[in-house]
């Protein structure tokens, strides 16, 4: 069901990026996730912080290395967690259909950008607890590379 929604959302963006109106939206996602790291926009932090991002799809990078890239069969629907980057704080709101299941609210951690990476820490400028690669970023889409998987996000 959500994969159908994913296809619908990407149809508009696919049309914008392609001179061929019949371009396949799944092909766009596959292309973005399979390719090399794309250059970041000069205003990467502003784009990253422009609005919350919702996880839509992911691909296992170990499998991708074996088969040479992402294809529609290897693209998996993601749990729609919401990632909100704002003024050095990442607020991660895990998806749960039962709102009483997470009474403490979203998970918050500090972040900073270093080149193509988002560095997470428990305190502002503190010791690194994780590092995420920014595989792709534009005003519509964000692809994070966690090493073992790539996560495709869009604005909800």
C-alpha positions as CSV (number, residue, x, y, z in Angstrom):
1,X,0.0,0.0,0.0
2,X,2.7,2.5,1.0
3,X,4.8,1.4,-2.0
4,X,1.9,2.6,-4.2
5,X,2.0,5.9,-2.4
6,X,5.7,6.0,-2.8
7,X,5.3,5.6,-6.6
8,X,2.6,8.3,-6.7
9,X,4.7,10.8,-4.8
10,X,7.7,10.2,-7.0
11,X,5.7,10.5,-10.2
12,X,5.7,14.3,-10.0
13,X,9.4,14.6,-9.2
14,X,10.3,12.1,-11.9
15,X,8.4,14.2,-14.4
16,X,10.4,17.3,-13.3
17,X,13.7,15.5,-13.7
18,X,13.0,13.8,-17.0
19,X,12.2,15.1,-20.5
20,X,10.2,11.9,-20.9
21,X,6.8,12.3,-19.1
22,X,6.4,8.4,-19.1
23,X,9.5,8.0,-16.9
24,X,9.1,5.4,-14.1
25,X,9.1,6.9,-10.6
26,X,10.6,3.7,-9.1
27,X,13.4,4.0,-11.7
28,X,14.2,7.5,-10.3
29,X,14.5,6.1,-6.7
30,X,16.6,3.2,-7.9
31,X,18.8,5.6,-9.9
32,X,19.4,7.9,-7.0
33,X,20.1,5.1,-4.5
34,X,22.4,3.2,-6.9
35,X,24.5,6.0,-8.1
36,X,27.6,7.6,-6.7
37,X,27.3,10.1,-3.9
38,X,25.8,13.2,-5.6
39,X,27.3,16.7,-5.0
40,X,25.7,18.4,-2.1
41,X,24.0,21.8,-2.6
42,X,25.9,24.8,-1.3
43,X,23.1,25.4,1.2
44,X,23.0,21.8,2.4
45,X,22.2,22.6,6.0
46,X,19.3,24.9,5.0
47,X,17.9,22.2,2.7
48,X,18.4,19.5,5.4
49,X,16.6,21.7,8.0
50,X,13.9,23.0,5.6
51,X,11.2,20.6,6.9
52,X,10.9,17.2,8.5
53,X,11.8,14.1,6.4
54,X,9.8,10.9,6.3
55,X,11.5,7.6,5.6
56,X,9.9,5.8,2.6
57,X,12.2,3.1,1.3
58,X,15.5,1.4,2.0
59,X,18.0,-0.9,0.4
60,X,20.6,-3.2,2.0
61,X,24.0,-2.1,0.8
62,X,25.6,-5.5,1.3
63,X,23.2,-7.0,-1.2
64,X,23.6,-4.0,-3.5
65,X,27.4,-4.6,-3.7
66,X,26.8,-8.2,-4.7
67,X,24.3,-7.5,-7.4
68,X,25.8,-4.2,-8.6
69,X,23.1,-1.7,-7.5
70,X,19.5,-1.3,-6.5
71,X,16.6,-2.6,-8.5
72,X,12.8,-2.5,-7.9
73,X,12.9,-5.9,-6.3
74,X,15.5,-5.0,-3.8
75,X,13.9,-1.7,-2.8
76,X,12.0,-2.2,0.5
77,X,9.3,-0.1,2.1
78,X,10.6,1.7,5.2
79,X,8.7,2.3,8.4
80,X,7.7,5.9,8.1
81,X,9.8,7.3,10.9
82,X,10.1,11.1,10.8
83,X,13.6,12.8,10.9
84,X,13.6,16.5,11.7
85,X,16.9,18.3,11.6
86,X,16.8,21.8,13.2
87,X,19.5,24.0,14.6
88,X,21.9,21.2,15.4
89,X,19.3,18.9,17.0
90,X,17.9,15.8,15.2
91,X,14.5,14.9,16.5
92,X,13.6,11.3,15.4
93,X,10.0,10.4,15.8
94,X,9.6,6.6,15.4
95,X,6.5,5.5,13.7
96,X,4.1,3.7,16.0
97,X,0.3,3.4,15.3
98,X,-0.3,3.4,19.1
99,X,0.6,7.0,20.3
100,X,0.7,5.8,24.0
101,X,3.5,3.4,23.1
102,X,6.1,6.2,23.3
103,X,5.1,8.5,26.1
104,X,8.6,10.2,26.2
105,X,8.1,11.6,22.7
106,X,10.7,11.8,20.0
107,X,14.3,10.8,20.4
108,X,16.7,13.8,20.2
109,X,20.4,13.8,19.5
110,X,22.8,16.6,18.4
111,X,24.3,16.6,15.0
112,X,26.7,18.6,12.9
113,X,27.8,18.4,9.3
114,X,31.3,17.5,8.3
115,X,31.7,17.3,4.5
116,X,29.3,14.6,3.2
117,X,28.6,13.3,6.7
118,X,26.2,14.0,9.5
119,X,27.9,13.4,12.8
120,X,25.7,12.5,15.8
121,X,26.7,13.2,19.4
122,X,25.1,13.2,22.9
123,X,26.1,16.9,23.4
124,X,26.6,19.8,21.0
125,X,30.1,19.3,19.5
126,X,30.6,16.3,21.6
127,X,32.1,12.9,21.0
128,X,30.9,11.1,17.8
129,X,28.4,8.4,18.6
130,X,27.5,7.7,14.9
131,X,28.2,9.0,11.4
132,X,25.8,9.0,8.5
133,X,26.8,9.6,4.9
134,X,24.6,12.0,2.9
135,X,24.3,10.1,-0.4
136,X,21.9,12.5,-2.0
137,X,20.2,15.7,-1.0
138,X,17.9,18.2,-2.8
139,X,14.8,20.1,-1.8
140,X,12.6,17.0,-2.3
141,X,14.7,14.0,-1.4
142,X,17.3,12.9,1.1
143,X,19.3,9.6,0.9
144,X,21.2,8.7,4.0
145,X,23.9,6.0,3.9
146,X,24.3,4.2,7.2
147,X,27.0,1.8,5.9
148,X,24.8,-1.3,6.0
149,X,21.8,0.3,4.3
150,X,20.6,3.4,2.4
151,X,17.5,5.1,3.5
152,X,15.4,7.2,1.1
153,X,13.4,10.1,2.7
154,X,11.1,12.7,1.4
155,X,9.1,15.6,2.9
156,X,5.7,14.3,4.2
